[in-house]
Structures are given as C-alpha cells and as structure tokens.
Amino acid sequence: QVQLVESGGGLVQPGGPLRLSCAGSGNIFSINVMGWYRQAPGKQRELVALKTRGGTTNYADSVKGRFTISRDNAKNTVYLQMNSLKPEDTAVYYCNAGPSFGYLEYWGQGTQVTVSS
C-alpha cells in the first residue's frame, strides 16, 4: 500500500504563486509515476502534471509554462510550483501515484486551491 498526503493549498490572488507538496509513504519505492490531478466544482477530474521516476513529464496544455512539477525520489515527495495563477485554476488538487501515466492507483485526500481577489 501507498499513502499520499498533500499540503500547501490555500487562497491566493490572481497572478500569484503557490506551491503544493505531496509526501508518499508505504511501498512507495515501487512507484514510477507521481503527480497531480484537479477537480473544479461541477467538472470532471483532470490531469495537471505527472512525472516519472526517471524525469519524464506530462503537463496539461492549460498549465504549460505556468506550473512546474518536480520530484525528490529520495524523499518520496512530489511538488507542484504554480505561478501566474488564474481563477480557473481553482479546484481541489489531488496527488496521485502509480506505475504509468495511464494507471494511477493511489490517490491523496486532496487540497483546496482557491484563486480569487
């Protein structure tokens, strides 16, 4: 089993930055992919960014150039640096992990990000 705990959400003004963290524990050493999805009210959960243990990334078009995913394999932690935030980035952000981009079997509880003035 793998446990994922997110932190770093909150309220931020449009144009501002915010950094999310997700710490993994348990049988995390078998996990190749870690990353983030988000779900806004009334919308389906969607990809934000994913990163493999080897460094390959996958970003949603809507966040390219604004968000950066990074990963500390030694600490089993993945980060999401979000810059130039927009109101449409408001959502619950979920950390996830799994063997491939298409199979993410572990999910955190989520952290709320609200972009508003």
PyMOL commands that set and color helices and strands:
alter all, ss='L'
color gray80, all
select helices_A, chain A and resi 28-30+73-75+87-89
alter helices_A, ss='H'
color red, helices_A
select strands_A, chain A and resi 2-7+10-12+18-26+33-39+46-52+57-59+67-72+77-82+91-98+106-107+111-115
alter strands_A, ss='S'
color yellow, strands_A
deselect
rebuild
show_as cartoon
